């Protein structure tokens, strides 16, 4: 990051430069690619009062140039207010980047846990055998009950005459039946 501190109609002291540099260092916490920071301090007389203008000009990659001007009678308060305003702009941009940051398919790393889950799913897939239903036509509940009693199956899935999806199953005692 290139840092430039310029004083117009004002002398820059070492204390003032170190204060500005320390405030510029706070901008690094947003992890943005800041190319350059220009800090411009100017003093002017208006209506018999000394007004100090502090200006930040930031060049950040992938963003337009950020310009923040702050006028105040006190130089340090102008610097602090301008720094707060720049921090707010950078924080918003950093949050926007984090919110829209999507993981690319090339960046996905398969972990061991995911491999184990995939292997277990493959085992289950080999245990499941797809079968076609015996009958597509609707049947009465009594007819389904007779078919279930005559077979070794635990349950029977069918459509009743009202076209409702039904499940008839044997209870644990093997003598009674349940119906969904």
LOKESE-442581 format. One line per field, with one value per atom (N, C-alpha, C): residue number from 1; atom name; x, y, z. Coordinates in nm, 3 decimals. Atoms other than C-alpha are relative to their C-alpha. Layout:
BEGIN
num = c(NUM|...);
atome = c(CA|...);
xx = c(X|...);
yy = c(Y|...);
zz = c(Z|...);
This chain:
BEGIN
num = c(1|1|1|2|2|2|3|3|3|4|4|4|5|5|5|6|6|6|7|7|7|8|8|8|9|9|9|10|10|10|11|11|11|12|12|12|13|13|13|14|14|14|15|15|15|16|16|16|17|17|17|18|18|18|19|19|19|20|20|20|21|21|21|22|22|22|23|23|23|24|24|24|25|25|25|26|26|26|27|27|27|28|28|28|29|29|29|30|30|30|31|31|31|32|32|32|33|33|33|34|34|34|35|35|35|36|36|36|37|37|37|38|38|38|39|39|39|40|40|40|41|41|41|42|42|42|43|43|43|44|44|44|45|45|45|46|46|46|47|47|47|48|48|48|49|49|49|50|50|50|51|51|51|52|52|52|53|53|53|54|54|54|55|55|55|56|56|56|57|57|57|58|58|58|59|59|59|60|60|60|61|61|61|62|62|62|63|63|63|64|64|64|65|65|65|66|66|66|67|67|67|68|68|68|69|69|69|70|70|70|71|71|71|72|72|72|73|73|73|74|74|74|75|75|75|76|76|76|77|77|77|78|78|78|79|79|79|80|80|80|81|81|81|82|82|82|83|83|83|84|84|84|85|85|85|86|86|86|87|87|87|88|88|88|89|89|89|90|90|90|91|91|91|92|92|92|93|93|93|94|94|94|95|95|95|96|96|96|97|97|97|98|98|98|99|99|99|100|100|100|101|101|101|102|102|102|103|103|103|104|104|104|105|105|105|106|106|106|107|107|107|108|108|108|109|109|109|110|110|110|111|111|111|112|112|112|113|113|113|114|114|114|115|115|115|116|116|116|117|117|117|118|118|118|119|119|119|120|120|120|121|121|121|122|122|122|123|123|123|124|124|124|125|125|125|126|126|126|127|127|127|128|128|128|129|129|129|130|130|130|131|131|131|132|132|132|133|133|133|134|134|134|135|135|135|136|136|136|137|137|137|138|138|138|139|139|139|140|140|140|141|141|141|142|142|142|143|143|143|144|144|144|145|145|145|146|146|146|147|147|147|148|148|148|149|149|149|150|150|150|151|151|151|152|152|152|153|153|153|154|154|154|155|155|155|156|156|156|157|157|157|158|158|158|159|159|159|160|160|160|161|161|161|162|162|162|163|163|163|164|164|164|165|165|165|166|166|166|167|167|167|168|168|168|169|169|169|170|170|170|171|171|171|172|172|172|173|173|173|174|174|174|175|175|175|176|176|176|177|177|177|178|178|178|179|179|179|180|180|180);
atome = c(N|CA|C|N|CA|C|N|CA|C|N|CA|C|N|CA|C|N|CA|C|N|CA|C|N|CA|C|N|CA|C|N|CA|C|N|CA|C|N|CA|C|N|CA|C|N|CA|C|N|CA|C|N|CA|C|N|CA|C|N|CA|C|N|CA|C|N|CA|C|N|CA|C|N|CA|C|N|CA|C|N|CA|C|N|CA|C|N|CA|C|N|CA|C|N|CA|C|N|CA|C|N|CA|C|N|CA|C|N|CA|C|N|CA|C|N|CA|C|N|CA|C|N|CA|C|N|CA|C|N|CA|C|N|CA|C|N|CA|C|N|CA|C|N|CA|C|N|CA|C|N|CA|C|N|CA|C|N|CA|C|N|CA|C|N|CA|C|N|CA|C|N|CA|C|N|CA|C|N|CA|C|N|CA|C|N|CA|C|N|CA|C|N|CA|C|N|CA|C|N|CA|C|N|CA|C|N|CA|C|N|CA|C|N|CA|C|N|CA|C|N|CA|C|N|CA|C|N|CA|C|N|CA|C|N|CA|C|N|CA|C|N|CA|C|N|CA|C|N|CA|C|N|CA|C|N|CA|C|N|CA|C|N|CA|C|N|CA|C|N|CA|C|N|CA|C|N|CA|C|N|CA|C|N|CA|C|N|CA|C|N|CA|C|N|CA|C|N|CA|C|N|CA|C|N|CA|C|N|CA|C|N|CA|C|N|CA|C|N|CA|C|N|CA|C|N|CA|C|N|CA|C|N|CA|C|N|CA|C|N|CA|C|N|CA|C|N|CA|C|N|CA|C|N|CA|C|N|CA|C|N|CA|C|N|CA|C|N|CA|C|N|CA|C|N|CA|C|N|CA|C|N|CA|C|N|CA|C|N|CA|C|N|CA|C|N|CA|C|N|CA|C|N|CA|C|N|CA|C|N|CA|C|N|CA|C|N|CA|C|N|CA|C|N|CA|C|N|CA|C|N|CA|C|N|CA|C|N|CA|C|N|CA|C|N|CA|C|N|CA|C|N|CA|C|N|CA|C|N|CA|C|N|CA|C|N|CA|C|N|CA|C|N|CA|C|N|CA|C|N|CA|C|N|CA|C|N|CA|C|N|CA|C|N|CA|C|N|CA|C|N|CA|C|N|CA|C|N|CA|C|N|CA|C|N|CA|C|N|CA|C|N|CA|C|N|CA|C|N|CA|C|N|CA|C|N|CA|C|N|CA|C|N|CA|C|N|CA|C|N|CA|C|N|CA|C|N|CA|C|N|CA|C|N|CA|C|N|CA|C|N|CA|C|N|CA|C|N|CA|C|N|CA|C|N|CA|C|N|CA|C|N|CA|C|N|CA|C|N|CA|C|N|CA|C|N|CA|C|N|CA|C|N|CA|C|N|CA|C|N|CA|C|N|CA|C|N|CA|C);
xx = c(0.086|0.000|0.090|-0.073|0.140|-0.072|0.058|0.087|0.065|-0.048|0.114|-0.073|0.058|0.061|0.047|-0.031|0.042|-0.065|0.053|0.000|-0.002|0.014|-0.131|-0.026|0.007|-0.076|0.005|-0.016|0.012|0.130|-0.124|0.335|-0.033|0.023|0.342|0.110|-0.096|0.510|0.010|-0.017|0.643|-0.112|0.111|0.375|-0.127|0.119|0.103|0.007|-0.018|0.247|-0.019|0.014|0.268|-0.147|0.142|-0.094|-0.079|0.070|-0.215|0.036|-0.042|-0.008|-0.064|0.064|-0.151|-0.149|0.140|-0.505|-0.013|0.001|-0.422|0.022|-0.023|-0.297|-0.128|0.127|-0.648|-0.081|0.074|-0.772|0.041|-0.049|-0.570|-0.085|0.074|-0.802|-0.115|0.111|-1.066|0.045|-0.057|-0.833|-0.042|0.029|-0.908|0.132|-0.120|-0.653|0.007|-0.013|-0.583|0.131|-0.117|-0.346|0.074|-0.065|-0.280|-0.097|0.076|-0.393|0.070|-0.050|-0.349|-0.075|0.059|-0.406|0.041|-0.027|-0.438|-0.058|0.042|-0.451|0.015|-0.008|-0.534|-0.066|0.054|-0.607|-0.047|0.053|-0.823|-0.070|0.067|-0.971|-0.139|0.136|-1.350|-0.066|0.070|-1.533|0.083|-0.089|-1.231|0.033|-0.030|-1.211|0.091|-0.086|-0.946|-0.076|0.063|-1.102|0.104|-0.095|-0.898|-0.080|0.064|-0.996|0.095|-0.077|-0.875|-0.069|0.058|-0.923|0.077|-0.057|-0.865|-0.037|0.024|-0.830|0.057|-0.043|-0.818|-0.024|0.014|-0.757|-0.002|0.018|-0.892|-0.030|0.023|-0.884|-0.146|0.138|-1.224|-0.105|0.095|-1.384|0.043|-0.035|-1.401|0.080|-0.078|-1.179|-0.092|0.077|-1.303|0.059|-0.043|-1.286|-0.087|0.072|-1.380|0.065|-0.048|-1.349|-0.069|0.056|-1.396|0.056|-0.040|-1.390|-0.029|0.017|-1.342|0.099|-0.093|-1.172|0.120|-0.108|-0.962|0.051|-0.059|-0.721|-0.018|0.009|-0.722|-0.143|0.138|-1.101|-0.039|0.027|-1.117|0.060|-0.066|-0.871|-0.080|0.072|-1.064|-0.138|0.133|-1.405|0.014|-0.021|-1.272|0.040|-0.040|-1.110|-0.120|0.121|-1.439|-0.088|0.083|-1.622|0.060|-0.065|-1.363|-0.014|0.015|-1.377|-0.141|0.138|-1.754|-0.018|0.010|-1.725|0.071|-0.077|-1.457|-0.067|0.068|-1.650|-0.120|0.115|-1.961|0.044|-0.048|-1.761|0.052|-0.051|-1.586|-0.114|0.117|-1.921|-0.071|0.064|-2.062|0.078|-0.082|-1.771|-0.019|0.018|-1.810|-0.137|0.136|-2.184|-0.019|0.016|-2.150|0.109|-0.110|-1.843|-0.050|0.045|-1.933|0.122|-0.108|-1.718|-0.003|-0.010|-1.598|0.015|-0.011|-1.618|0.146|-0.142|-1.242|0.062|-0.052|-1.193|-0.053|0.060|-1.398|0.100|-0.091|-1.185|-0.084|0.076|-1.330|0.071|-0.057|-1.275|-0.027|0.013|-1.242|-0.141|0.136|-1.581|-0.097|0.088|-1.751|0.022|-0.029|-1.573|-0.068|0.064|-1.702|-0.150|0.144|-2.057|-0.034|0.025|-2.034|0.012|-0.016|-1.909|-0.119|0.116|-2.194|-0.124|0.113|-2.446|0.009|-0.017|-2.299|-0.040|0.039|-2.346|-0.152|0.146|-2.709|-0.061|0.052|-2.763|0.010|-0.012|-2.638|-0.101|0.099|-2.885|-0.142|0.134|-3.185|-0.016|0.027|-3.330|-0.132|0.125|-3.584|-0.092|0.099|-3.903|-0.122|0.123|-4.216|-0.116|0.117|-4.550|-0.071|0.068|-4.754|-0.121|0.122|-5.068|-0.014|0.021|-5.141|-0.147|0.144|-5.517|-0.040|0.048|-5.705|-0.065|0.062|-5.821|-0.067|0.069|-6.048|0.094|-0.084|-5.899|-0.006|0.013|-6.033|0.088|-0.082|-5.859|0.148|-0.139|-5.528|0.033|-0.021|-5.570|0.018|-0.011|-5.620|0.136|-0.131|-5.308|0.113|-0.104|-5.104|0.004|0.006|-5.223|0.061|-0.048|-5.134|0.149|-0.142|-4.781|0.084|-0.093|-4.472|0.041|-0.036|-4.455|-0.047|0.033|-4.470|-0.107|0.097|-4.674|-0.040|0.053|-4.875|-0.035|0.028|-4.886|-0.093|0.098|-5.186|-0.084|0.100|-5.448|-0.135|0.134|-5.798|-0.094|0.095|-6.114|-0.027|0.016|-6.129|0.127|-0.126|-5.780|0.088|-0.084|-5.615|0.117|-0.120|-5.261|-0.008|0.018|-5.279|0.117|-0.100|-5.036|-0.066|0.054|-5.156|0.120|-0.118|-4.905|-0.039|0.017|-4.872|0.059|-0.054|-4.833|0.096|-0.105|-4.563|-0.053|0.053|-4.792|-0.034|0.027|-4.860|-0.146|0.141|-5.235|-0.085|0.077|-5.350|0.069|-0.051|-5.305|-0.030|0.021|-5.267|-0.018|0.028|-5.383|0.026|-0.022|-5.258|-0.074);
yy = c(-0.117|0.000|0.122|-0.126|0.338|0.104|-0.102|0.612|0.134|-0.135|0.979|0.098|-0.101|1.261|0.137|-0.129|1.612|0.109|-0.116|1.943|0.122|-0.123|2.251|0.117|-0.117|2.580|-0.037|0.044|2.388|-0.080|0.076|2.243|-0.133|0.134|1.872|-0.033|0.041|1.767|-0.152|0.146|1.421|-0.063|0.050|1.377|-0.012|0.001|1.462|-0.111|0.107|1.226|-0.138|0.130|0.938|-0.026|0.016|1.003|-0.042|0.034|0.989|-0.142|0.135|0.676|-0.106|0.097|0.502|-0.015|0.012|0.583|-0.074|0.073|0.453|-0.149|0.142|0.128|-0.071|0.063|0.069|-0.045|0.038|0.040|-0.139|0.132|-0.282|-0.114|0.108|-0.481|-0.055|0.046|-0.512|-0.096|0.096|-0.730|0.028|-0.039|-0.538|0.036|-0.032|-0.479|0.151|-0.146|-0.112|0.031|-0.029|0.013|0.122|-0.122|0.365|0.080|-0.090|0.610|0.136|-0.137|0.983|0.077|-0.085|1.205|0.143|-0.139|1.573|0.090|-0.093|1.842|0.141|-0.138|2.197|0.091|-0.097|2.510|0.121|-0.119|2.802|0.090|-0.100|3.117|0.025|-0.033|3.160|0.077|-0.086|3.441|0.022|-0.028|3.504|-0.122|0.121|3.142|-0.091|0.098|2.885|-0.132|0.130|2.579|-0.094|0.101|2.267|-0.106|0.104|2.025|-0.118|0.124|1.667|-0.088|0.077|1.447|-0.131|0.131|1.076|-0.029|0.051|0.948|-0.141|0.140|0.569|-0.066|0.083|0.349|-0.145|0.138|0.002|-0.082|0.087|-0.285|-0.040|0.042|-0.371|0.098|-0.103|-0.049|0.130|-0.133|0.303|0.070|-0.076|0.557|0.055|-0.048|0.646|0.134|-0.133|1.015|0.044|-0.048|1.142|0.131|-0.131|1.509|0.032|-0.040|1.638|0.136|-0.134|2.001|0.014|-0.021|2.097|0.108|-0.099|2.359|-0.067|0.075|2.093|-0.105|0.092|1.892|-0.145|0.139|1.575|-0.053|0.047|1.556|-0.018|0.017|1.606|-0.131|0.125|1.317|-0.120|0.112|1.090|-0.021|0.012|1.164|-0.054|0.049|1.111|-0.148|0.140|0.783|-0.089|0.077|0.663|-0.017|0.008|0.744|-0.097|0.093|0.557|-0.143|0.134|0.260|-0.054|0.042|0.249|-0.045|0.035|0.243|-0.133|0.123|-0.028|-0.121|0.109|-0.237|-0.048|0.038|-0.229|-0.080|0.073|-0.338|-0.139|0.129|-0.614|-0.095|0.084|-0.741|-0.046|0.037|-0.737|-0.113|0.104|-0.945|-0.132|0.124|-1.197|-0.060|0.050|-1.224|-0.063|0.052|-1.289|-0.099|0.089|-1.508|-0.143|0.137|-1.844|-0.089|0.095|-2.152|-0.055|0.053|-2.254|-0.151|0.145|-2.618|-0.045|0.036|-2.620|0.014|-0.021|-2.512|-0.099|0.094|-2.789|-0.112|0.105|-3.029|-0.110|0.112|-3.371|-0.047|0.040|-3.463|-0.147|0.142|-3.807|-0.036|0.027|-3.782|-0.011|0.005|-3.711|-0.128|0.126|-4.014|-0.115|0.108|-4.236|0.001|-0.010|-4.110|-0.053|0.048|-4.177|-0.152|0.147|-4.532|-0.068|0.058|-4.599|0.008|-0.012|-4.469|-0.103|0.102|-4.704|-0.137|0.128|-4.997|-0.011|0.001|-4.900|-0.018|0.015|-4.866|-0.143|0.139|-5.221|-0.089|0.076|-5.342|0.025|-0.035|-5.167|-0.050|0.055|-5.351|0.060|-0.059|-5.156|-0.109|0.098|-5.350|0.075|-0.058|-5.278|-0.055|0.050|-5.300|-0.109|0.110|-5.608|0.047|-0.042|-5.423|0.151|-0.144|-5.069|0.035|-0.027|-5.105|0.015|-0.014|-4.993|-0.130|0.120|-5.266|0.033|-0.017|-5.304|-0.038|0.026|-5.315|-0.148|0.142|-5.669|-0.084|0.071|-5.786|0.012|-0.021|-5.630|-0.078|0.075|-5.792|-0.148|0.141|-6.134|-0.027|0.017|-6.088|0.006|-0.013|-5.982|-0.122|0.120|-6.280|-0.120|0.115|-6.523|0.007|-0.015|-6.386|0.011|-0.016|-6.363|0.146|-0.141|-5.986|0.062|-0.071|-5.742|0.105|-0.104|-5.476|-0.009|-0.005|-5.412|0.145|-0.136|-5.077|-0.007|0.006|-5.011|0.127|-0.105|-4.763|-0.063|0.053|-4.814|0.050|-0.034|-4.768|0.150|-0.146|-4.396|0.070|-0.049|-4.355|0.064|-0.044|-4.299|-0.098|0.080|-4.425|-0.062|0.069|-4.688|-0.095|0.098|-4.906|-0.088|0.100|-5.223|-0.078|0.065|-5.381|-0.095|0.095|-5.672|0.060|-0.048|-5.579|-0.105|0.087|-5.739|-0.137|0.129|-6.009|-0.092|0.079|-6.127|-0.034|0.032|-6.163|0.120|-0.120|-5.804|0.078|-0.077|-5.556|0.148|-0.143|-5.179|0.055|-0.059|-4.951|0.151|-0.144|-4.609|0.044);
zz = c(0.000|0.000|0.000|0.009|-0.103|0.084|-0.087|0.153|-0.034|0.030|0.069|0.091|-0.088|0.319|-0.049|0.059|0.177|0.086|-0.073|0.360|-0.089|0.079|0.181|0.095|-0.087|0.357|0.148|-0.138|0.672|0.008|-0.017|0.808|0.068|-0.054|0.880|0.100|-0.101|1.203|0.001|-0.009|1.277|0.081|-0.082|1.544|-0.082|0.084|1.293|-0.104|0.098|1.031|0.064|-0.066|1.281|0.039|-0.032|1.390|-0.125|0.125|1.028|-0.044|0.038|0.956|0.088|-0.089|1.262|-0.034|0.039|1.147|-0.133|0.128|0.799|0.024|-0.032|0.955|0.043|-0.040|1.092|-0.121|0.120|0.733|-0.050|0.043|0.686|0.055|-0.064|0.912|-0.084|0.084|0.637|-0.110|0.095|0.424|-0.144|0.138|0.106|-0.066|0.075|-0.164|-0.022|0.007|-0.092|-0.073|0.081|-0.360|0.053|-0.050|-0.235|0.087|-0.087|0.032|-0.005|-0.001|-0.009|0.107|-0.104|0.292|-0.030|0.037|0.208|0.110|-0.104|0.476|-0.056|0.047|0.384|0.103|-0.094|0.585|-0.079|0.069|0.476|0.102|-0.084|0.625|-0.058|0.042|0.607|0.112|-0.096|0.783|0.126|-0.112|1.002|0.085|-0.076|1.122|-0.082|0.066|1.044|-0.013|0.026|0.882|-0.057|0.048|0.831|-0.074|0.081|0.557|-0.008|0.010|0.580|-0.103|0.111|0.275|-0.017|0.035|0.212|-0.145|0.135|-0.144|-0.001|-0.003|-0.150|-0.135|0.120|-0.451|0.047|-0.043|-0.378|-0.125|0.115|-0.625|-0.006|0.028|-0.778|0.053|-0.045|-0.641|-0.066|0.044|-0.769|0.109|-0.096|-0.597|0.110|-0.115|-0.249|0.044|-0.042|-0.158|0.117|-0.119|0.188|0.044|-0.047|0.289|0.131|-0.128|0.640|0.037|-0.043|0.750|0.147|-0.144|1.113|0.042|-0.052|1.328|0.066|-0.064|1.504|-0.098|0.097|1.289|0.041|-0.045|1.500|-0.007|0.011|1.514|-0.146|0.143|1.135|-0.051|0.039|1.090|0.051|-0.060|1.328|-0.066|0.063|1.172|-0.142|0.137|0.819|0.001|-0.011|0.928|0.030|-0.031|1.078|-0.124|0.121|0.755|-0.102|0.093|0.544|0.051|-0.058|0.783|-0.025|0.025|0.743|-0.145|0.142|0.363|-0.027|0.021|0.370|0.066|-0.069|0.624|-0.081|0.083|0.405|-0.121|0.117|0.104|0.038|-0.045|0.299|0.034|-0.032|0.430|-0.127|0.127|0.077|-0.067|0.061|-0.047|0.073|-0.078|0.237|-0.023|0.018|0.184|-0.137|0.135|-0.189|-0.039|0.030|-0.165|-0.010|0.021|-0.314|-0.019|0.016|-0.309|-0.142|0.135|-0.651|0.008|0.002|-0.748|0.004|-0.001|-0.800|0.139|-0.134|-0.436|0.102|-0.094|-0.280|0.029|-0.042|-0.082|0.064|-0.055|-0.014|0.126|-0.127|0.347|0.024|-0.029|0.497|0.048|-0.048|0.670|-0.116|0.116|0.340|-0.077|0.067|0.189|0.071|-0.077|0.470|-0.021|0.023|0.423|-0.138|0.136|0.049|-0.006|0.000|0.113|0.067|-0.067|0.356|-0.089|0.092|0.102|-0.112|0.103|-0.159|0.053|-0.061|0.082|0.005|-0.008|0.136|-0.138|0.136|-0.238|-0.049|0.044|-0.288|0.074|-0.074|-0.023|-0.048|0.047|-0.180|-0.143|0.132|-0.474|-0.048|0.048|-0.681|-0.057|0.047|-0.752|-0.050|0.050|-0.945|0.082|-0.073|-0.767|-0.082|0.067|-0.840|-0.078|0.065|-0.930|0.009|0.003|-1.034|0.022|-0.010|-1.009|0.147|-0.138|-0.695|0.047|-0.056|-0.460|0.132|-0.127|-0.161|0.113|-0.117|0.187|0.035|-0.031|0.240|-0.093|0.097|-0.078|0.035|-0.039|0.036|0.127|-0.124|0.381|-0.031|0.038|0.221|-0.064|0.063|0.006|0.103|-0.102|0.310|0.090|-0.085|0.519|-0.072|0.077|0.238|-0.030|0.032|0.197|0.127|-0.113|0.418|0.018|-0.007|0.366|0.131|-0.123|0.658|-0.026|0.032|0.479|-0.146|0.135|0.166|-0.030|0.042|-0.018|-0.120|0.108|-0.243|-0.001|0.010|-0.360|0.026|-0.023|-0.227|-0.111|0.106|-0.436|-0.010|0.002|-0.341|-0.050|0.053|-0.494|0.108|-0.111|-0.153|0.013|-0.019|-0.096|0.139|-0.128|0.182|0.026|-0.042|0.377|0.105|-0.092|0.549|0.053|-0.056|0.791|0.112|-0.110|1.034|0.126|-0.128|1.399|0.055|-0.054|1.616|0.042|-0.044|1.748|-0.118|0.119|1.390|-0.021|0.009|1.457|-0.041|0.031|1.420|-0.111|0.113|1.133|0.021|-0.007|1.108|-0.140|0.130|0.829|0.005|0.017|0.725|-0.122);
